[in-house]
């Protein structure tokens, strides 16, 4: 069952990388109380608002690729439950469309809640946040 | 039922404000796969690590008070389910111990997952992140 959760979780990143709004839409429970937090942003409530934000984001992203590390599926209700919490670290490589083929990297952490509906795992909630690196101060 | 979730959710902030580690401990499911993200930080896994981090944080916090706004309880499995997702905005007032009675404010958003165990709602996962305000640029 964890594998099905991971497949839906990975499909989410595939949708962002390929700008596939239909895939993104299919991955969310359609409800007014779902939620999504983009790094550094306020909370968005409801699938309509969440998908609108992804539409705008994906239209402006340009090249982006997610290398996920430390992906962990937690099943708080046991292996037969219908809720999964997935945590991961997103190592993000993105191209700067305005610059000359330059790439930038970034790191975020994410906690997602997925629920099993009609045999499919779908996102109920997603919270991503920037990892703020502590700068090492070099001794003179 | 939402009220019981909210009572546990508020107790969490009471524990931080009063530095009550026993209360904080009682509010978490004791499991190796629970998770917690402090604002700007990496993910912590397992209740032992999570409580250790809160012990250190609470020992160093000094005066702190949380004014919660936009608190919303989501019940992805319906009103009889045993999982709740709570989102809120934390408006934080904290005293600077080293300064002369000065106060600083901050804002974070938080998504928590609580589960019903033995008749009590307990935290399974918590993800808090800073709200990064976009600075308005004043026209000259």
Interface residues (C-beta under 8 A of the other chain):
Chain A: X29 X33 X34 X35 X37 X39 X40 X41 X42 X43 X45 X70 X72 X74 X76 X77 X82 X83 X85 X87 X89 X109 X111 X113 X115 X124 X125 X127 X128 X129 X130 X131 X132
Chain B: X29 X33 X34 X35 X37 X39 X40 X41 X42 X43 X45 X70 X72 X74 X76 X77 X82 X83 X85 X87 X89 X109 X111 X113 X115 X124 X125 X127 X128 X129 X130 X131 X132
